[in-house]
Amino acid sequence: MKTQDKFDLPQGTLDLLIMRVVALGPIHGYAIAQRIQQMSREALQVQQGSLYPALHRLEYKKLLASNWELSETGREAKFYELTVKGRAHLEVETENWKRLTDVVGLILKGTLEGLS
């Protein structure tokens, strides 16, 4: 993928992406960033300076819980998982995102069908 094919995340999108990745199972911060990059086919790269404040914010809101465990490399790492509140929030935010992208898609198509 070329450099110009990479995207900056719109405000508020990172929390949704993190929660979606964490919903797949307990995972540590560095692996979250890697998974987002892989799932986006390399189009999104989350910097540590954005990732860790977002993780702390989600944990503060009780949407994520964390435990210190040994990672696959044998080093201790903080693993995150969704709380019950986080799962409910993810479901609502996913639906909101889908509705928003549908509406933006209508506007980007630029048609005036059905308008009087």
Backbone bond lengths (Angstrom), bond angles and torsions (degrees), N, CA, C in turn:
res aa  C-N    CA-C-N  psi(-1)  N-CA   C-N-CA  omega(-1)  CA-C   N-CA-C  phi
1 M - - - 1.446 - - 1.532 108.24 -
2 K 1.308 116.98 135.05 1.456 121.97 -178.62 1.534 110.12 -79.30
3 T 1.321 116.09 159.35 1.460 121.79 -179.51 1.520 111.66 -55.17
4 Q 1.327 118.27 -41.62 1.467 120.22 -177.86 1.526 112.00 -70.22
5 D 1.340 118.32 -10.84 1.457 121.78 178.12 1.535 112.26 -86.26
6 K 1.317 117.50 -0.64 1.466 121.36 178.52 1.517 108.91 -89.50
7 F 1.330 116.24 152.74 1.457 121.44 -174.53 1.516 111.56 -123.31
8 D 1.320 115.92 149.25 1.454 121.83 166.70 1.517 105.96 -88.59
9 L 1.325 116.27 139.62 1.460 120.05 -179.11 1.515 111.10 -76.88
10 P 1.325 118.04 134.32 1.466 120.02 173.00 1.526 109.95 -62.00
11 Q 1.313 116.95 150.85 1.456 122.75 179.71 1.529 110.80 -51.47
12 G 1.312 116.76 132.56 1.455 121.51 176.48 1.519 114.90 88.31
13 T 1.314 118.28 -9.97 1.459 121.49 -177.02 1.523 112.45 -77.88
14 L 1.320 117.36 -32.66 1.461 121.16 -175.89 1.527 111.57 -58.63
15 D 1.326 118.34 -43.91 1.462 120.89 -179.83 1.527 110.59 -58.33
16 L 1.315 116.71 -43.89 1.453 121.37 179.74 1.528 110.81 -62.15
17 L 1.318 117.58 -44.91 1.464 121.29 -179.62 1.521 111.43 -65.06
18 I 1.324 116.72 -41.91 1.466 120.50 178.15 1.526 109.83 -61.04
19 M 1.325 116.90 -47.82 1.462 119.40 -178.83 1.523 111.27 -62.35
20 R 1.321 117.37 -37.87 1.468 120.70 178.76 1.519 111.01 -62.80
21 V 1.321 116.85 -43.17 1.468 120.91 179.32 1.529 110.24 -67.02
22 V 1.315 116.93 -44.47 1.466 120.89 -179.14 1.530 110.84 -65.59
23 A 1.318 117.88 -28.22 1.467 121.72 178.43 1.529 111.75 -61.24
24 L 1.319 117.49 -21.73 1.460 121.93 -179.89 1.521 112.27 -74.84
25 G 1.337 117.15 -15.53 1.457 121.67 179.37 1.515 110.84 143.51
26 P 1.349 117.28 163.77 1.472 121.01 -178.54 1.530 111.47 -53.50
27 I 1.330 114.70 136.77 1.467 119.85 -174.08 1.524 108.94 -156.48
28 H 1.321 116.72 146.63 1.471 120.05 178.90 1.530 110.73 -91.17
29 G 1.324 115.02 164.81 1.455 121.83 -172.12 1.516 115.32 -54.04
30 Y 1.319 117.20 -50.52 1.462 119.83 -178.44 1.530 110.61 -59.95
31 A 1.333 116.39 -40.05 1.466 120.51 -179.93 1.530 111.07 -68.00
32 I 1.342 117.79 -30.89 1.472 120.75 176.16 1.522 109.32 -61.37
33 A 1.326 116.36 -47.82 1.464 120.67 179.59 1.527 110.70 -61.00
34 Q 1.326 117.17 -42.57 1.465 121.05 178.71 1.523 111.27 -63.41
35 R 1.334 116.55 -43.34 1.470 121.11 -178.00 1.524 110.62 -64.58
36 I 1.338 117.42 -41.51 1.473 120.01 177.76 1.522 109.58 -61.55
37 Q 1.316 116.60 -42.13 1.466 120.28 179.40 1.528 110.12 -63.91
38 Q 1.319 117.65 -43.95 1.466 121.21 -179.69 1.529 111.14 -65.66
39 M 1.337 116.63 -47.32 1.469 120.68 -176.43 1.525 111.77 -66.05
40 S 1.336 116.74 -26.87 1.467 120.80 178.86 1.526 112.01 -89.24
41 R 1.324 115.58 7.78 1.476 121.27 -177.35 1.522 110.85 56.67
42 E 1.336 114.46 42.68 1.469 123.75 175.78 1.524 113.77 74.42
43 A 1.329 118.95 5.81 1.468 120.92 -178.26 1.527 112.20 -77.52
44 L 1.335 117.51 -26.05 1.464 121.03 -179.02 1.514 110.32 -116.78
45 Q 1.308 115.61 130.84 1.457 121.80 173.87 1.518 107.59 -124.92
46 V 1.322 116.00 120.02 1.453 121.05 -179.35 1.523 108.49 -96.38
47 Q 1.313 115.93 121.53 1.462 121.61 179.83 1.525 109.93 -80.69
48 Q 1.336 116.43 149.05 1.462 121.23 179.05 1.524 111.93 -56.40
49 G 1.326 116.29 -35.28 1.454 121.04 -179.53 1.518 113.49 -65.56
50 S 1.329 117.32 -17.76 1.464 122.32 174.78 1.529 111.33 -102.00
51 L 1.318 115.80 -38.18 1.461 121.02 -174.61 1.526 112.62 -64.16
52 Y 1.316 117.06 -53.84 1.463 119.06 -172.59 1.530 113.51 -68.21
53 P 1.319 120.30 -38.56 1.472 118.30 172.56 1.532 111.93 -61.13
54 A 1.334 117.52 -37.20 1.463 120.74 178.45 1.529 110.32 -66.03
55 L 1.321 117.94 -42.48 1.465 121.08 177.85 1.531 110.83 -61.22
56 H 1.331 116.42 -43.99 1.476 120.36 178.49 1.531 110.52 -63.09
57 R 1.321 116.60 -41.60 1.467 121.24 179.89 1.533 110.35 -62.83
58 L 1.326 117.57 -44.56 1.464 121.73 179.70 1.526 111.45 -66.55
59 E 1.306 115.81 -35.53 1.466 119.95 177.49 1.534 110.03 -69.62
60 Y 1.318 117.23 -41.44 1.466 122.25 178.13 1.528 110.76 -60.78
61 K 1.338 116.92 -37.98 1.465 122.01 179.49 1.534 111.68 -78.69
62 K 1.334 116.91 0.25 1.472 123.06 179.62 1.533 112.38 66.60
63 L 1.331 115.78 27.31 1.461 120.65 175.92 1.525 110.76 -91.21
64 L 1.336 115.78 -24.06 1.457 123.05 175.06 1.520 109.00 -125.42
65 A 1.327 115.16 149.94 1.468 121.92 171.06 1.532 105.95 -121.01
66 S 1.326 117.04 157.62 1.463 118.96 -178.23 1.524 111.06 -140.29
67 N 1.332 114.06 155.22 1.466 123.23 175.24 1.516 108.35 -143.42
68 W 1.320 116.03 145.56 1.454 120.41 174.76 1.526 108.29 -83.82
69 E 1.332 116.70 127.45 1.457 122.98 -179.95 1.519 108.88 -144.08
70 L 1.329 115.39 168.74 1.456 119.37 175.43 1.523 109.34 -79.80
71 S 1.331 115.47 132.77 1.466 120.25 177.98 1.525 109.23 -82.77
72 E 1.319 115.34 178.66 1.461 121.02 179.39 1.526 112.46 -63.05
73 T 1.340 116.80 -18.66 1.474 120.53 178.53 1.527 111.65 -91.65
74 G 1.348 117.04 -0.99 1.456 120.58 -179.74 1.520 113.91 87.65
75 R 1.315 116.70 1.05 1.468 120.99 178.18 1.518 109.28 -94.79
76 E 1.327 116.17 150.30 1.454 120.07 178.17 1.524 109.49 -73.74
77 A 1.317 116.03 134.76 1.459 121.89 -179.50 1.521 108.74 -143.48
78 K 1.314 115.12 154.77 1.461 121.19 178.35 1.525 107.85 -86.70
79 F 1.337 116.42 117.10 1.460 122.49 179.46 1.519 109.01 -98.64
80 Y 1.318 115.86 136.02 1.459 122.79 -177.46 1.519 110.28 -109.16
81 E 1.337 115.73 147.08 1.455 121.57 171.95 1.517 108.37 -144.43
82 L 1.343 115.03 155.40 1.457 120.17 179.52 1.521 110.22 -73.39
83 T 1.312 116.66 141.24 1.455 122.01 171.27 1.525 107.91 -86.22
84 V 1.320 117.24 173.23 1.462 120.81 175.19 1.528 108.92 -59.65
85 K 1.324 116.32 -43.49 1.468 121.09 177.42 1.534 110.44 -61.09
86 G 1.340 116.19 -39.04 1.459 121.11 179.12 1.518 112.82 -64.82
87 R 1.333 116.99 -39.36 1.476 120.56 178.35 1.519 110.97 -63.92
88 A 1.330 115.72 -43.27 1.468 119.79 178.69 1.524 110.33 -64.18
89 H 1.322 116.46 -42.50 1.472 121.75 179.69 1.531 110.27 -63.56
90 L 1.314 116.90 -42.67 1.464 121.34 179.39 1.521 110.44 -60.75
91 E 1.320 117.10 -42.33 1.461 120.77 179.88 1.531 111.10 -61.85
92 V 1.333 116.47 -46.30 1.465 121.03 179.97 1.528 110.57 -64.50
93 E 1.317 117.07 -47.13 1.466 121.00 -178.11 1.524 112.13 -66.06
94 T 1.324 117.27 -33.64 1.466 120.42 177.34 1.526 109.94 -64.87
95 E 1.327 116.85 -44.18 1.466 120.41 177.67 1.531 111.09 -64.08
96 N 1.338 116.72 -42.42 1.470 120.25 177.41 1.527 110.61 -59.97
97 W 1.327 117.18 -42.36 1.465 121.78 -179.52 1.524 110.41 -64.14
98 K 1.330 116.42 -42.89 1.469 119.84 179.17 1.525 110.95 -61.89
99 R 1.333 117.12 -44.03 1.472 120.22 178.84 1.528 110.55 -63.56
100 L 1.320 117.13 -43.54 1.462 121.11 179.95 1.521 111.22 -61.44
101 T 1.334 117.64 -45.56 1.465 119.43 -179.08 1.524 111.46 -66.49
102 D 1.345 117.24 -32.94 1.468 119.83 175.28 1.525 110.63 -63.25
103 V 1.329 116.73 -45.32 1.466 121.43 -178.68 1.527 110.83 -66.21
104 V 1.337 116.91 -44.43 1.462 120.12 178.51 1.532 109.32 -62.51
105 G 1.329 117.08 -38.64 1.465 121.14 177.24 1.513 112.24 -59.43
106 L 1.327 116.42 -40.88 1.467 120.22 177.43 1.526 110.75 -60.71
107 I 1.307 115.74 -44.49 1.470 120.06 -178.69 1.527 110.55 -67.03
108 L 1.327 117.10 -41.77 1.469 120.37 -179.65 1.527 112.01 -65.48
109 K 1.334 117.06 -29.95 1.465 119.64 176.17 1.531 109.88 -65.41
110 G 1.332 114.78 -29.64 1.462 119.35 173.79 1.506 116.23 71.25
111 T 1.322 118.23 18.81 1.458 118.98 -179.05 1.532 109.75 -88.84
112 L 1.296 114.97 155.57 1.465 120.86 179.46 1.515 110.06 -111.55
113 E 1.332 117.61 21.95 1.451 121.52 -179.05 1.519 110.54 -59.60
114 G 1.294 116.51 135.50 1.457 121.47 176.09 1.514 114.66 80.57
115 L 1.330 117.78 -0.56 1.473 120.32 177.70 1.517 109.35 -91.18
116 S 1.323 115.98 141.43 1.460 118.01 178.05 1.504 110.64 -108.49
